[in-house]
């Protein structure tokens, strides 16, 4: 199991304070980050998310690419207001492609050194994304894990949702032989070269996109580490633990069959490795799951 410096346990089910801005360490160079935020009818949640990320991630080289999956509400209007105030916010509208589909298409547009994606509900505070970026500077990518013992979840999910999530995670690990405890946490950051290497092999356009990405990355020999996180369960999720668990199980089997019939050929992808650099204290503490 990977490990990072221990976090204090949450004392109460209250939302942690999000600072107005997260300072960088003295002497630290600017990091170029493109952050993809998929959204489908998120008019009631996307405003809070963009305010939080814009005020916390203040570097001019950070862009927020909001990928609209055929929104029929006022999501585009809300995001456009942010784009008018902040040139770093971009609105990209798509026909109905699914969550994975709009992430995949938007990743193709990314040009920054690091590329990430995060859910539109702000369940992942901005500081956690910056922690992933710091880790990814010394690996090929980093993913947030809610199931890490050092993670902090101020609001616990309902027992049935926790049970189905645990069952899904177990099934994914066994089916795809992945080492990760949590493939579905919607916060991931990778080097752009790693993303470009993976994109030609990706096929999933639904909620299994994360699994597809991790399977491809692992078979290409990329080093993606799992990092503990702060994650705040938000109201308004459209996932149904009962109905959607069946759909995701079927999608998992279809994705497994595809990777069996069309296995990833590492020789077909050229991955540019980063130049060795001295690891930070946090990154030295991270261990890839064996």
N, C-alpha and C positions, 0 to 999 in steps of 0.2 A: 504494500500500500504506500502511495506517495505521502510525503509529509512536508509541511511547511511550519514556520514558527507558530506555536500554539496561540489560539485566540481565546479570549475570555468567554465563558458561557453566558448566554443571554439571561439576564436576571428577570425580565418581565416581557410579556408579549406586546411590546410597544415598538413602533418603528424607530430605528436608530436615526440620529440626527445626520443629515447630509450637509457637509461643509459647503460654503459658497464657492470655494476654489481649493483644489488639491495641489499644493506646491510640489515642484520637482526638487530632487536632491541637488545641493550646490554642485555646480560644474557639470551637470548632466546635460547631454546634448538633446536637441529637440527631436522627437520621434514623430514621423509622419504616419498617421492612422486614418484609415477609412472604416467607419463603423456603419454597418448595414442594419437597419431597423425595419423588419417586415411588419406590415400592418394590414389588417382586414377589418374595416368598420371599427376603428379605435378612437372615435371622436371624443369619448369620455376619458380616455387614459393617455393618449399620445401627447397632449399638451403638458401634463405634469412631467412626463418622461423627457421631453425636449428641454424644458426649463431646467431640470436637474442636470442633464448632461451638458448643456451649453454653459451653465454657470460653474460646473465643476471641471470640465475639460476645456480649459481656456486657450490652449495653444492654437495658433492660426493654422498649423499644418494638420489639424484634426478636422475631418469632414463627417457629417451625419447624413447618410444616404437613406432616406425613408422610402421603402419599396412598397407601394400600394397595390394590394392584390384585389383589384376590381372592387374598390370601396363604393358603397351606395349611400353612405351617410356623409357627414361633414368632415371626415378625416382629412381630405385633400385641402379643404379650406383652412383648417387649423394648422396643418403643416406649412401651408403657403404663407401664413402670417409669420411663422418663425423664419421662413426662408427670406422674407422681405426685411426682417430685422437683422439677420445673421447670414452672411454669404456662405458660411460653412454648411448650412442646411440645404440639402437638395431634395426635390420631390421627383420621384420616378413612378409613373403610373403604368400598370400592366393590365391586360385582360386577366381573367381568372386562371392563374397558374398553380395555385397552392402555395403554402408557406415556403416549402423547399424550392419551388420553381422560381419565386421572386427573389429569394436569396441567391440562388444559382446565377440567375441572369444579372443581378446587380454586382455580384462578385466579378463578373467579366468586365465591368466598368471601372473597377477599383485600380488605382495607380499608386497608392501609398506604399511605404515599406512594409507596413503591417495592416492586415485586413481582419476585421472581426464582425461578429453579428451578435445582437442582443434583442431580447423580446421587447415589445412595445409597452408593456405594463410597468416597467421600471422595477421589476422584482429583483433585478441585479443592480445595486447602487453603483454609481460611476466609479468610485474608488476601487471596486472589484475588477472592473474592466482594465483600469490602469495597472492593477497588480498582474493581470494576465499579460498585458503588453510587456511589462518588465520581465516576466518569466520567459516570454516568447523571444526576447532579445538574445537568449542563450540557448534556445532550442528551435525546433521547427514550428512549434505551436503549443498553446496552453488552453485547457478547458476547465471551466468551473465545475466543482462537484459538490452537490448538496449532501451527499452521503459520506463525505469525509468526516472522520471523528472530530476534526478541528473546525468544521464549518459551524456557522451560527444561523439558525432559523428562528427569528423572533416569533413568527406565527406558524404554528404547526398545522399541517394539512389534516383534513378529516381522516379517521382511521381507514375507511374503505379506500380512499385515494392513496394513502400510504401503502396499503397492502397491494393494490393493483400496480402501483409504481415499482414496488420492490419485486413483484413477480415478473414484470416486464423487463426490469434491469437484469434479473437473473437469467431470463430466457435469452436476452440479447447477448449476454456474455457467453453463454453456452453455445448458442447457434452460430455466432460469428467468431468465436474464440477471441473476443476482445478482453483486454485486462481492466477496462474502466468500470468503476462502480456506478457512474452516472453519465450516460451518453446524452440524456435529454435536457439537461440544464441549458437554457437558452443563452449562454454566454461563452463565446469561443473567440480566440485570436490566433492567427497564424501569420507567418511570413508570406508576403505576396508570392514569392517564388514557389512556396509549398502549395498555395492555393492554385496557382497556374498549372502546376504539375498534376493536381487532383482533378481539375475541372473536366478534362476530356473523358474521364472514367465515371463521372457521376450520372445517375439516372433518376434518383428518387426526387419527386417534386412535392411530397407530402411531409408529414411529421417525422418520417424516417430519414430525412435528409441528413440529420446529424450522424446517424448510424452509418449511412452510406459514405459520408465524408471520412469518418474515422476508420472504417474498413479499408477504404482506398489508401488513405495516408499510411496506415500500418503496412499494407502490402507493398507500398512504394519504399518502405524503409525509413519513413519520416519519424522523427522523435517528437511525439506529442505527449505532454505531461498533464496530469490531473492535479488541480490546485484547490484547496479548501476555499470556501466563499461565504459571504453573507448573502442570504436569499430571503426575500420577504414575500410570502404568499399573498397574492392580490386577489381581490374580488373581481368577478366578471369573466373568469375563464370560460371558454366555449367548449372545452374538452369535457366529455362525459366519461366518468370512470367505467361505467358499464358498457354503453354503446360503442365508444371509441376504442376501448380496449380490444374488442373483437376486430374492428377495422385495422388497428395497428398490428394485431397478431397476423392477420392475412397479409398486410403489406410487408411485414417482416419475412414471412415465408417466401413471398414473391421476390423480395430483394435477395434473399439467400439463394434462391434458384438462379437468379440472374448472375450472381457472382460465381456460382458453380459452373454455369454454362459459358460465361464470358469472364474468366478470371483476369485480374489485373496483371499486366506484364510490366514489371519494373523497368525492363530495358527500353520500353516505349516512351518513358518519361525522363527528361533530363532535369534534375533538381540541382539548382545552384546552392551550394552549402555556404553558410555564413563564415566569414573569417573568424578564427578563434579569438575570443575576448575573455577577459577576466570576469568570472561570474560574480554576481552580487551575493550578499549574505543570504537573501531570500532564495535566490535560485540554487545556491549550493545545498540548501536544505531540501530541495525538491528531488524526489527519486522517481524515476519512471517505474510504473508497475510492471513487475516481471511477468 
